[in-house]
Amino acid sequence: MRSARLGIAAAMLISSSAPAAAQSAAERLDALDERITRLEDMNAIERVQRTYGYFVDKSQWTPLAELFTEDATLEIGGKGIFLGRDRVLEYMQTAFGPDGAKAGLLANHMQFQPIPDISEDGQTGWMRARAYVMSVGWGLPLYENEYEKGEDGQWRISRLTGPFTMYTSWEGWGEYGMNNTWPDKFDPPPDLPPSVVYLTYPAYYIIPYHYPNPVTGEPFIPDTGEVGAYHRPPGTAEQAESLRVGRMANGTQPIAEPPRD
């Protein structure tokens, strides 16, 4: 595989303009090989994530669980956090029934706007992506996921978080938006409580970005406005203080403190 990439890199090198005097041909080949590997890795994690969506469509829970690392975490909606690949499978099979498509049920888990990133050492990846879920109702989760490259060179999901920004019945989101953020909604119970308590439509929650503004390089500060995740209506300061303010499940992205009274 490396020899093939170097062949492509060599062709790119030959067709490019004259190299800078301070950089040797070997150094340029190595740099091009790194860029090609990075692009391949970004394609790989996007492929894993899109495959996850297709497995959700027809309740293919066992192959879905195989997309995860052994010690992965799963957090969908406000259900709470499940620890490990076995618990991912248990969650899917208990909450949504055994493996296999169900007669009379049309489910599609469509994913859009993926933005993948790879760490400098090439062993960790992240992706922000939006999903449009059509099933027993309509839902709009927004993923901020993490991936890990195994010793076998395969990428797997190490952390999946999918907070819903809207969830509604078939009657329509404009009038029937509903909460999707309580841990005791259905079995099985999670291993840990939700990483953050937030409001869904008609309020909103801006899921923190794993990356800074691509133009300015500045980190994005989540909105804490009047209907955001940390909204404090008059007289509810004590209740709002109980909201869990901290970090995302991987502990790398701070979530801004709510405004103080």
Helices and strands as residue ranges (DSSP letters): H 2-15, H 25-57, H 61-65, E 68-76, E 82-83, H 85-96, E 108-118, E 124-134, E 138-149, E 155-162, E 164-168, H 173-176, H 237-241
